[in-house]
Amino acid sequence: MEWQPIETAPKDGTRILIYFPASCVRCRGIRVEESVFIGHWHQPGNPQQIGFWTGWGSSRRTATHWMPLPKSPTDEEL
């Protein structure tokens, strides 16, 4: 599997790996390290609001790449 541009990611609620590069949070000088989360596209109920990529701890930062989740292990592998 290779990282793909976020623009090509599914926006149907499918859970994927999402890459967030290092960034400065809201220009307050707080540095956030790069990270990868399992997440999905979230579109608020109000269609006038902009949707965003979200994952546990992602804090609505700008995602740049994505990758499909790998298959779960089989019973024999556990």
C-alpha positions in Angstrom: 0.0 0.0 0.0 1.2 3.5 -0.8 0.1 6.8 0.6 -2.3 8.6 -1.7 -3.2 12.4 -1.9 -6.1 13.2 0.5 -8.1 14.6 -2.4 -8.6 11.0 -3.7 -9.8 9.6 -0.3 -13.4 8.3 0.1 -15.9 10.7 1.7 -18.6 8.1 2.4 -17.7 7.4 6.1 -15.2 4.7 5.2 -12.5 4.4 7.9 -9.0 4.9 6.5 -5.5 5.7 7.7 -5.1 9.5 7.6 -1.7 11.3 7.6 -1.4 14.7 9.4 1.9 16.4 8.9 3.7 18.4 11.6 2.1 21.8 12.0 1.8 24.9 14.1 -1.6 24.9 15.9 -3.7 28.0 15.2 -0.6 30.2 15.0 0.0 30.0 18.7 3.4 28.6 18.4 2.4 25.2 19.6 4.2 22.6 17.5 2.3 19.4 16.8 4.3 16.4 15.5 3.3 14.5 12.4 0.8 11.7 13.1 -1.3 8.9 11.5 -4.8 8.2 12.7 -7.6 5.9 11.8 -10.3 8.3 10.8 -13.0 9.3 8.3 -14.5 12.3 6.5 -17.0 14.1 8.7 -19.7 16.3 7.2 -21.7 18.4 9.8 -25.5 18.2 9.5 -25.5 21.8 8.1 -24.6 21.5 4.4 -23.2 25.0 4.5 -20.5 24.0 7.0 -17.2 22.6 5.6 -16.6 19.0 6.2 -13.2 17.8 7.6 -11.1 14.7 8.2 -11.2 13.5 11.7 -9.6 10.8 13.8 -8.9 10.2 17.4 -6.8 13.1 18.5 -6.6 14.8 15.1 -8.0 18.1 16.3 -9.2 19.1 12.8 -5.7 19.6 11.5 -5.1 19.5 7.7 -4.7 16.0 6.4 -2.5 15.5 3.3 -2.5 11.8 2.6 -4.5 8.6 3.2 -4.2 4.8 2.8 -6.8 2.0 3.1 -6.8 0.1 6.4 -5.0 -3.3 6.2 -7.1 -6.4 6.6 -7.7 -7.6 10.1 -5.8 -10.7 11.3 -7.5 -14.1 11.0 -8.2 -16.3 13.9 -5.2 -18.4 13.1 -2.9 -15.3 13.4 -4.2 -14.3 16.8 
